[in-house]
């Protein structure tokens, strides 16, 4: 039996593709929050070039209000280095004869 990666998003009925995108958003959001935790909302608003209510939404975990692209932009504005890492499917190298 092949082991699959499960998440709360899969358990809530999202497709594997939707779940993967939501996992990325949640992970990036979490890292932004950890990085920003010692900053005031007004300081973050200035750094992110956003309104204070928008920063409040970010800090309160309203992830659905933010696209992955917006979160990447915020991470960049905070001098973080967001990256997307991909992995070959299990057994892909064996199937390719490598």
N, CA and C atoms as a LAMMPS dump frame, in Angstrom:
ITEM: TIMESTEP
0
ITEM: NUMBER OF ATOMS
294
ITEM: BOX BOUNDS ff ff ff
-5.0000000000000000e+02 5.0000000000000000e+02
-5.0000000000000000e+02 5.0000000000000000e+02
-5.0000000000000000e+02 5.0000000000000000e+02
ITEM: ATOMS id mol type element x y z
1 1 1 N 0.836 -1.186 0
2 1 2 C 0 0 0
3 1 3 C 0.876 1.242 0
4 2 1 N 0.548 2.192 -0.833
5 2 2 C 1.309 3.424 -0.941
6 2 3 C 0.86 4.409 0.131
7 3 1 N 1.827 4.984 0.839
8 3 2 C 1.524 5.971 1.866
9 3 3 C 1.259 7.308 1.191
10 4 1 N 0.153 7.95 1.582
11 4 2 C -0.167 9.265 1.045
12 4 3 C -0.109 10.283 2.163
13 5 1 N 0.2 11.5 1.805
14 5 2 C 0.248 12.58 2.78
15 5 3 C -1.155 13.123 2.97
16 6 1 N -1.632 13.077 4.202
17 6 2 C -2.967 13.565 4.528
18 6 3 C -2.852 14.871 5.298
19 7 1 N -3.889 15.645 5.245
20 7 2 C -3.943 16.877 6.01
21 7 3 C -5.388 17.145 6.39
22 8 1 N -5.565 18.107 7.244
23 8 2 C -6.911 18.503 7.634
24 8 3 C -7.7 18.949 6.405
25 9 1 N -7.026 19.51 5.414
26 9 2 C -7.724 19.966 4.211
27 9 3 C -8.278 18.78 3.422
28 10 1 N -7.513 17.68 3.36
29 10 2 C -8.026 16.466 2.722
30 10 3 C -9.231 15.947 3.505
31 11 1 N -9.087 15.934 4.844
32 11 2 C -10.148 15.42 5.695
33 11 3 C -11.427 16.247 5.578
34 12 1 N -11.296 17.527 5.251
35 12 2 C -12.465 18.39 5.085
36 12 3 C -13.101 18.254 3.703
37 13 1 N -12.516 17.415 2.857
38 13 2 C -13.129 17.144 1.568
39 13 3 C -12.569 17.917 0.388
40 14 1 N -11.483 18.667 0.596
41 14 2 C -10.869 19.367 -0.526
42 14 3 C -10.155 18.353 -1.413
43 15 1 N -10.101 18.647 -2.694
44 15 2 C -9.382 17.771 -3.622
45 15 3 C -7.897 17.812 -3.269
46 16 1 N -7.127 16.829 -3.708
47 16 2 C -5.683 16.851 -3.421
48 16 3 C -5.013 18.135 -3.909
49 17 1 N -5.419 18.655 -5.051
50 17 2 C -4.827 19.903 -5.569
51 17 3 C -5.184 21.091 -4.691
52 18 1 N -6.461 21.183 -4.32
53 18 2 C -6.88 22.276 -3.435
54 18 3 C -6.189 22.164 -2.08
55 19 1 N -6.099 20.952 -1.565
56 19 2 C -5.459 20.732 -0.267
57 19 3 C -3.99 21.138 -0.305
58 20 1 N -3.306 20.848 -1.409
59 20 2 C -1.887 21.213 -1.535
60 20 3 C -1.728 22.733 -1.504
61 21 1 N -2.572 23.446 -2.225
62 21 2 C -2.495 24.916 -2.241
63 21 3 C -2.828 25.487 -0.87
64 22 1 N -3.821 24.926 -0.205
65 22 2 C -4.183 25.406 1.131
66 22 3 C -3.083 25.123 2.146
67 23 1 N -2.423 23.978 2.024
68 23 2 C -1.276 23.676 2.909
69 23 3 C -0.175 24.701 2.721
70 24 1 N 0.117 25.053 1.471
71 24 2 C 1.149 26.062 1.197
72 24 3 C 0.775 27.398 1.813
73 25 1 N -0.482 27.808 1.63
74 25 2 C -0.934 29.073 2.201
75 25 3 C -0.813 29.048 3.72
76 26 1 N -1.253 27.967 4.33
77 26 2 C -1.228 27.874 5.792
78 26 3 C 0.203 27.888 6.326
79 27 1 N 1.103 27.176 5.653
80 27 2 C 2.497 27.156 6.095
81 27 3 C 3.139 28.535 5.957
82 28 1 N 2.916 29.191 4.833
83 28 2 C 3.493 30.514 4.628
84 28 3 C 2.894 31.521 5.608
85 29 1 N 1.599 31.469 5.805
86 29 2 C 0.94 32.359 6.764
87 29 3 C 1.546 32.172 8.156
88 30 1 N 1.709 30.938 8.554
89 30 2 C 2.275 30.638 9.872
90 30 3 C 3.676 31.229 10.033
91 31 1 N 4.487 31.101 9.005
92 31 2 C 5.846 31.652 9.066
93 31 3 C 5.833 33.176 9.109
94 32 1 N 4.934 33.789 8.364
95 32 2 C 4.815 35.249 8.393
96 32 3 C 4.409 35.701 9.793
97 33 1 N 3.449 35.022 10.385
98 33 2 C 2.971 35.384 11.723
99 33 3 C 4.101 35.251 12.748
100 34 1 N 4.856 34.157 12.69
101 34 2 C 5.978 33.977 13.619
102 34 3 C 7.011 35.081 13.442
103 35 1 N 7.285 35.443 12.211
104 35 2 C 8.271 36.487 11.931
105 35 3 C 7.776 37.847 12.411
106 36 1 N 6.484 38.089 12.284
107 36 2 C 5.915 39.409 12.564
108 36 3 C 5.431 39.576 14.004
109 37 1 N 5.527 38.546 14.826
110 37 2 C 4.891 38.576 16.146
111 37 3 C 5.378 39.691 17.07
112 38 1 N 6.588 40.181 16.894
113 38 2 C 7.116 41.235 17.766
114 38 3 C 6.985 42.631 17.162
115 39 1 N 6.178 42.747 16.141
116 39 2 C 5.994 44.042 15.483
117 39 3 C 4.567 44.527 15.714
118 40 1 N 4.391 45.816 15.746
119 40 2 C 3.047 46.38 15.92
120 40 3 C 2.291 46.316 14.591
121 41 1 N 0.983 46.407 14.68
122 41 2 C 0.175 46.404 13.463
123 41 3 C 0.501 47.601 12.588
124 42 1 N 0.754 48.744 13.188
125 42 2 C 1.073 49.92 12.374
126 42 3 C 2.416 49.745 11.67
127 43 1 N 3.372 49.145 12.346
128 43 2 C 4.671 48.888 11.715
129 43 3 C 4.51 47.898 10.565
130 44 1 N 3.735 46.838 10.795
131 44 2 C 3.502 45.863 9.731
132 44 3 C 2.742 46.483 8.565
133 45 1 N 1.766 47.333 8.851
134 45 2 C 1.015 47.997 7.783
135 45 3 C 1.95 48.801 6.892
136 46 1 N 2.889 49.492 7.513
137 46 2 C 3.86 50.273 6.742
138 46 3 C 4.762 49.349 5.927
139 47 1 N 5.26 48.295 6.561
140 47 2 C 6.179 47.383 5.872
141 47 3 C 5.507 46.663 4.705
142 48 1 N 4.229 46.3 4.896
143 48 2 C 3.506 45.543 3.872
144 48 3 C 2.759 46.436 2.891
145 49 1 N 2.776 47.741 3.155
146 49 2 C 2.037 48.706 2.343
147 49 3 C 0.56 48.309 2.285
148 50 1 N 0.009 48.046 3.477
149 50 2 C -1.381 47.628 3.618
150 50 3 C -2.066 48.486 4.68
151 51 1 N -3.376 48.427 4.707
152 51 2 C -4.136 49.134 5.74
153 51 3 C -4.063 48.344 7.048
154 52 1 N -4.305 49.033 8.158
155 52 2 C -4.28 48.367 9.453
156 52 3 C -5.359 47.278 9.548
157 53 1 N -6.593 47.505 9.046
158 53 2 C -7.587 46.422 9.094
159 53 3 C -7.149 45.175 8.32
160 54 1 N -6.451 45.378 7.214
161 54 2 C -5.958 44.233 6.431
162 54 3 C -4.889 43.478 7.221
163 55 1 N -4.012 44.199 7.899
164 55 2 C -2.988 43.571 8.736
165 55 3 C -3.661 42.828 9.888
166 56 1 N -4.701 43.413 10.447
167 56 2 C -5.445 42.755 11.518
168 56 3 C -6.015 41.42 11.033
169 57 1 N -6.581 41.405 9.834
170 57 2 C -7.094 40.154 9.259
171 57 3 C -5.984 39.124 9.138
172 58 1 N -4.832 39.553 8.686
173 58 2 C -3.685 38.654 8.54
174 58 3 C -3.302 38.06 9.895
175 59 1 N -3.177 38.91 10.894
176 59 2 C -2.74 38.468 12.213
177 59 3 C -3.793 37.623 12.925
178 60 1 N -5.05 37.811 12.582
179 60 2 C -6.133 37.052 13.206
180 60 3 C -6.404 35.733 12.493
181 61 1 N -5.595 35.428 11.471
182 61 2 C -5.691 34.122 10.815
183 61 3 C -6.768 34.002 9.767
184 62 1 N -7.23 35.094 9.225
185 62 2 C -8.267 35.047 8.198
186 62 3 C -7.622 34.768 6.835
187 63 1 N -7.077 33.574 6.722
188 63 2 C -6.283 33.184 5.551
189 63 3 C -7.098 33.249 4.261
190 64 1 N -8.38 32.979 4.336
191 64 2 C -9.199 32.965 3.118
192 64 3 C -9.255 34.331 2.441
193 65 1 N -8.91 35.382 3.161
194 65 2 C -8.92 36.728 2.583
195 65 3 C -7.648 37.046 1.8
196 66 1 N -6.689 36.109 1.789
197 66 2 C -5.397 36.366 1.162
198 66 3 C -5.068 35.264 0.152
199 67 1 N -4.617 35.683 -1.005
200 67 2 C -4.174 34.706 -1.999
201 67 3 C -2.758 34.251 -1.656
202 68 1 N -2.357 33.14 -2.22
203 68 2 C -0.986 32.665 -2.033
204 68 3 C -0.009 33.715 -2.558
205 69 1 N -0.357 34.329 -3.673
206 69 2 C 0.492 35.366 -4.261
207 69 3 C 0.668 36.553 -3.308
208 70 1 N -0.409 36.953 -2.647
209 70 2 C -0.326 38.053 -1.686
210 70 3 C 0.562 37.683 -0.51
211 71 1 N 0.421 36.458 -0.005
212 71 2 C 1.256 36.016 1.109
213 71 3 C 2.73 35.971 0.704
214 72 1 N 3.012 35.555 -0.517
215 72 2 C 4.394 35.571 -1.013
216 72 3 C 4.905 37.006 -1.048
217 73 1 N 4.077 37.92 -1.514
218 73 2 C 4.454 39.331 -1.562
219 73 3 C 4.741 39.862 -0.159
220 74 1 N 3.916 39.509 0.803
221 74 2 C 4.141 39.931 2.194
222 74 3 C 5.462 39.373 2.714
223 75 1 N 5.72 38.102 2.451
224 75 2 C 6.97 37.491 2.909
225 75 3 C 8.165 38.223 2.312
226 76 1 N 8.084 38.558 1.05
227 76 2 C 9.158 39.321 0.4
228 76 3 C 9.329 40.683 1.061
229 77 1 N 8.213 41.359 1.351
230 77 2 C 8.265 42.685 1.978
231 77 3 C 8.897 42.627 3.368
232 78 1 N 8.785 41.469 4.016
233 78 2 C 9.372 41.274 5.338
234 78 3 C 10.801 40.716 5.257
235 79 1 N 11.341 40.697 4.041
236 79 2 C 12.695 40.225 3.771
237 79 3 C 12.875 38.743 4.086
238 80 1 N 11.787 38.002 3.965
239 80 2 C 11.853 36.557 4.068
240 80 3 C 12.184 36.043 2.671
241 81 1 N 12.481 34.78 2.549
242 81 2 C 12.796 34.215 1.239
243 81 3 C 11.863 33.048 0.94
244 82 1 N 10.634 33.344 0.515
245 82 2 C 9.69 32.251 0.251
246 82 3 C 10.124 31.432 -0.952
247 83 1 N 9.976 30.124 -0.82
248 83 2 C 10.317 29.205 -1.906
249 83 3 C 9.28 28.098 -1.963
250 84 1 N 9.084 27.57 -3.142
251 84 2 C 8.238 26.391 -3.303
252 84 3 C 9.175 25.236 -3.628
253 85 1 N 9.059 24.192 -2.859
254 85 2 C 9.888 23.01 -3.072
255 85 3 C 9.01 21.892 -3.609
256 86 1 N 9.48 21.229 -4.623
257 86 2 C 8.744 20.089 -5.169
258 86 3 C 9.584 18.834 -5.011
259 87 1 N 8.907 17.721 -4.929
260 87 2 C 9.574 16.43 -4.787
261 87 3 C 9.025 15.484 -5.84
262 88 1 N 9.89 14.676 -6.379
263 88 2 C 9.452 13.667 -7.341
264 88 3 C 8.531 12.675 -6.623
265 89 1 N 7.574 12.131 -7.326
266 89 2 C 6.727 11.098 -6.708
267 89 3 C 7.58 9.92 -6.264
268 90 1 N 7.167 9.26 -5.207
269 90 2 C 7.887 8.085 -4.713
270 90 3 C 8.037 7.071 -5.833
271 91 1 N 9.24 6.583 -6.02
272 91 2 C 9.49 5.578 -7.051
273 91 3 C 9.746 6.144 -8.428
274 92 1 N 9.683 7.455 -8.603
275 92 2 C 9.872 8.054 -9.924
276 92 3 C 11.273 7.801 -10.457
277 93 1 N 12.289 7.869 -9.597
278 93 2 C 13.657 7.625 -10.04
279 93 3 C 13.844 6.164 -10.425
280 94 1 N 13.207 5.254 -9.679
281 94 2 C 13.3 3.836 -10.011
282 94 3 C 12.658 3.559 -11.368
283 95 1 N 11.503 4.189 -11.61
284 95 2 C 10.797 3.983 -12.867
285 95 3 C 11.584 4.538 -14.05
286 96 1 N 12.38 5.582 -13.794
287 96 2 C 13.163 6.182 -14.86
288 96 3 C 14.465 5.437 -15.096
289 97 1 N 14.742 4.431 -14.245
290 97 2 C 15.972 3.67 -14.403
291 97 3 C 17.193 4.368 -13.843
292 98 1 N 16.988 5.28 -12.915
293 98 2 C 18.097 6.031 -12.33
294 98 3 C 18.465 5.446 -10.984
